[in-house]
Amino acid sequence: QERLAESGGGLVHAGDSLRLSCAGTNDDFSSYAVGWFRQSPGKEREIVAAITWNGDTTLYGDFVEGRFTISRNNAKNTVFLQMRNLKPEDTAVYYCAADPHSLILSPAIGKYLYWGQGTQVTVSS
């Protein structure tokens, strides 16, 4: 059983930056693909970014437009989401999730088996 813990959310102004962290507790975490998703009230959960176990492949949601970067440090069992030039529409609960089975990155929520509790990101205008 993998447990994930997100941190780094908060209240910022439009144009600011935040870095979210996702820490895994199991040593196998370093072998999992990991994704960041977000959900705002009344909207479906959507992919923000994902990264393969070794960091050599990433994917991003269309709305990212080069503002976010996903990375990982397997020695520390941690995946990061660096967010820049935040917009009010980025306000959401951000979740990290791990896919222990797939070798190919997927934006599909159903591929991700383990989920964190989420961290709130609020961007004021």
Disulfide bonds with the S-S distance in Angstrom:
Cys22-Cys96 2.13
